[in-house]
Amino acid sequence: MNILEKKLDYLLAIYITAIVAAELLGSKFITIFGVATSVGILSLPFTFVINDIVTEVVGKERARNFVRSGLYVLAFLFLFVLIARELPPAGFYKNDEIYRNVFGNSLRIIIASLTAFAVSEFTDVYIFNAMKKKWGQKLLWLRTNLSNFLGQLIDTTVFIFIAFYLVTPAYDFQKMIVIIIPYWLLKIFFSVIETPFCYLGIRWLKSGNFESKI
């Protein structure tokens, strides 16, 4: 295995860790700049950055493989969580109710999460690659942020609508927009401050002797 492949394995490990962290820890909400948000917002934006790093250096097909790997991991994770919640506990285990509550995502939330992840991540890779074909190696900061902004808008919109739209009459279309906009703007903030990581990641991945692909 050459140096490039080893580095891509490291990036894939970080990518999968960020996804799993967002899914398992995301049920806790915190407040940032007055916006209530899941703690998953701290890790999930790194998936978009890694998509851009991989697309920039080795091409969109490898980045799409990262997304597919993430989908497989999420599907298996949710399957194992559902099985683990339903298995009867040992007689001495007293925390089964707490365990079930912690890992108690509904089927609707699971579907929303998987759908939003797939659509947004593949869109991010597509948009970044399209801009790279048009502008070449120039304007990396603009390419990575525009693709992330649009990908995160799709992620937020798809997830919120599938997970919460008309769950109760109060969760109508107007309520969805009220939830989506500040959450998306907060993701934009994290995308901007993570831009230097994209530059560092690309430089690190290119440090071996190989030619990047489009």
Long-range contacts (C-beta under 8 A, 24 or more apart in sequence): 2-208, 2-210, 3-207, 3-208, 4-58, 4-205, 4-208, 4-210, 7-204, 7-205, 7-208, 8-54, 8-58, 8-62, 8-205, 11-50, 11-53, 11-54, 11-66, 11-201, 11-205, 12-66, 12-69, 14-46, 14-50, 15-46, 15-47, 15-50, 15-66, 15-69, 15-70, 16-69, 16-70, 16-73, 17-43, 18-43, 18-44, 18-46, 18-47, 18-50, 19-43, 19-44, 19-47, 19-70, 19-73, 19-74, 19-117, 20-73, 20-77, 23-74, 23-77, 23-78, 23-113, 24-77, 24-103, 27-102, 27-105, 32-186, 33-186, 33-189, 35-182, 35-183, 35-185, 35-186, 37-183, 37-186, 41-186, 41-187, 41-190, 42-190, 44-155, 45-148, 45-152, 45-187, 45-190, 45-191, 45-194, 46-194, 46-197, 47-121, 48-121, 48-124, 48-147, 48-148, 48-151, 48-152, 48-191, 49-144, 49-148, 49-191, 49-194, 49-197, 49-198, 49-201, 50-201, 51-121, 51-124, 51-125, 51-128, 51-147, 51-151, 52-124, 52-128, 52-143, 52-144, 52-147, 52-148, 52-198, 53-198, 53-201, 53-202, 53-205, 54-205, 55-125, 55-128, 55-129, 55-132, 56-128, 56-132, 56-140, 56-202, 56-212, 57-202, 57-205, 57-206, 57-212, 58-205, 58-212, 58-213, 59-129, 59-212, 59-213, 59-214, 60-125, 60-126, 60-128, 60-129, 63-125, 63-129, 64-122, 64-125, 67-118, 67-121, 67-122, 67-125, 70-117, 70-121, 71-114, 71-117, 71-118, 74-113, 74-114, 74-117, 75-114, 78-105, 78-110, 78-114, 81-105, 108-162, 108-163, 109-163, 111-162, 112-158, 112-159, 112-160, 112-161, 112-162, 112-163, 113-159, 113-163, 115-158, 115-159, 115-162, 116-154, 116-155, 116-156, 116-158, 116-159, 116-162, 117-155, 119-154, 119-155, 119-158, 120-151, 120-152, 120-154, 120-155, 120-158, 121-151, 121-155, 123-150, 123-151, 123-154, 124-148, 124-150, 124-151, 127-151, 129-214, 132-214, 133-214, 140-198, 140-199, 140-202, 141-195, 141-198, 141-199, 144-195, 144-198, 145-191, 145-192, 145-195, 148-188, 148-191, 149-188, 149-191, 152-184, 152-187, 152-188, 152-191, 153-184, 155-187, 156-180, 156-183, 156-184, 156-187, 157-184
